[in-house]
């Protein structure tokens, strides 16, 4: 069973993402309401997938994704956000973010995106 961590400042959104991930066959091993904890959580849990919000108080998800992927280029990150500036999206793409989910999302579509991100990563040459 693939594992995932969720970083989102909204407890309601974390709950929705958790349900989608469980329905998609993932085990959610950690959650946080701040991108400040992303690298430490990733290194502790080594998940197959990270679901990461962009707009949060404190460190934004785009900067955290760039940091994480700079340290761990094999990480699979799906940005889940209601808004993002074009420059943030381009920076995340350049860093290696796998996909974007726009909130509000259709749960079936989100599950498909999460599964596709992990499958695509498994097909990458190591």
matplotlib code that plots the C-alpha trace (Angstrom):
import matplotlib.pyplot as plt

x = [0.0, 1.5, 1.9, 1.3, 1.7, -0.7, 0.4, -2.5, -3.4, -7.1, -8.1, -11.3, -9.2, -6.8, -9.8, -11.1, -7.7, -7.2, -10.6, -9.6, -6.2, -7.6, -10.2, -7.4, -5.5, -3.0, -2.0, -1.8, 1.3, 1.5, -0.3, 0.8, -0.8, 2.5, 5.0, 7.7, 7.6, 7.7, 11.3, 11.4, 8.2, 9.3, 12.7, 10.9, 8.2, 9.6, 6.2, 5.4, 3.4, 3.2, 0.0, 1.0, -1.0, 0.6, -0.9, -0.4, 0.6, 4.4, 6.4, 4.4, 4.1, 5.9, 9.1, 8.8, 8.3, 11.4, 13.4, 12.2, 12.8, 16.2, 17.1, 15.1, 14.5, 12.8, 10.0, 6.5, 4.7, 1.2, 0.3, -3.3, -4.3, -7.1, -4.8, -1.2, 0.7, 2.1, 5.7, 5.0, 3.7, 6.6, 9.1, 7.4, 7.4, 11.1, 11.8, 9.9, 6.4, 4.4, 0.8, -1.5, -5.0, -7.2, -9.5, -12.4, -11.6, -13.7, -12.7, -12.6, -10.4, -8.1, -7.7, -6.8, -4.2, -2.6, -2.4, -1.0, 1.7, 2.9, 2.7, 4.6, 7.3, 7.6, 8.2, 11.1, 14.6, 16.4]
y = [0.0, 3.4, 6.0, 9.7, 12.8, 15.8, 19.4, 21.9, 24.6, 23.8, 20.9, 20.5, 20.2, 17.8, 15.6, 15.7, 14.8, 12.1, 10.5, 10.7, 9.2, 6.3, 5.7, 5.7, 3.0, 5.2, 5.0, 8.5, 8.4, 12.0, 15.4, 19.0, 22.4, 24.1, 23.7, 24.4, 20.7, 19.2, 18.2, 16.7, 14.8, 13.5, 12.3, 10.6, 8.9, 8.6, 8.6, 7.6, 10.8, 14.3, 16.3, 20.0, 23.2, 26.3, 29.2, 28.8, 31.1, 31.0, 29.2, 28.7, 25.3, 26.3, 27.2, 24.1, 21.9, 23.4, 22.8, 19.2, 18.3, 19.9, 17.6, 14.6, 14.7, 11.3, 12.8, 12.8, 16.0, 17.0, 20.6, 21.0, 24.6, 27.1, 29.6, 30.1, 32.7, 31.8, 32.3, 29.8, 27.2, 27.6, 27.4, 24.2, 22.6, 23.4, 21.8, 18.6, 18.9, 16.1, 17.5, 20.2, 19.8, 22.9, 23.2, 22.5, 19.2, 16.2, 13.3, 10.8, 13.1, 13.8, 10.0, 9.5, 12.3, 10.9, 7.4, 8.6, 10.6, 7.6, 5.3, 7.8, 8.0, 4.2, 4.2, 6.7, 5.3, 5.3]
z = [0.0, -1.0, 1.8, 1.8, 3.9, 3.8, 4.4, 4.4, 6.8, 6.7, 8.9, 6.8, 3.6, 5.3, 6.2, 2.6, 1.2, 3.7, 2.7, -1.0, -0.4, 1.6, -1.1, -3.6, -1.6, 0.2, 3.9, 5.3, 7.6, 8.7, 8.4, 9.2, 9.0, 8.1, 5.2, 7.8, 8.8, 5.3, 5.0, 8.5, 7.9, 4.5, 6.0, 8.9, 6.9, 3.4, 1.8, -1.7, -2.1, -0.7, -1.0, -0.5, -0.3, -1.7, 0.2, 3.9, 6.8, 7.3, 4.6, 1.4, -0.2, -3.4, -1.5, 0.6, -2.5, -4.1, -0.9, -0.6, -4.2, -4.1, -1.3, -2.4, -6.2, -6.1, -3.9, -5.5, -4.8, -5.9, -5.2, -4.0, -4.1, -4.6, -6.1, -7.2, -9.0, -12.4, -11.1, -8.2, -10.6, -13.0, -10.1, -8.8, -12.3, -12.7, -9.3, -10.3, -8.9, -10.4, -10.7, -9.5, -8.1, -8.0, -5.0, -4.9, -6.6, -7.7, -5.4, -8.2, -10.3, -7.3, -6.6, -10.2, -10.0, -6.8, -8.2, -11.6, -9.8, -7.9, -11.0, -13.1, -10.4, -10.3, -14.1, -13.8, -14.3, -10.9]

ax = plt.figure().add_subplot(projection="3d")
ax.plot(x, y, z, "-o")
ax.set_aspect("equal")
plt.show()
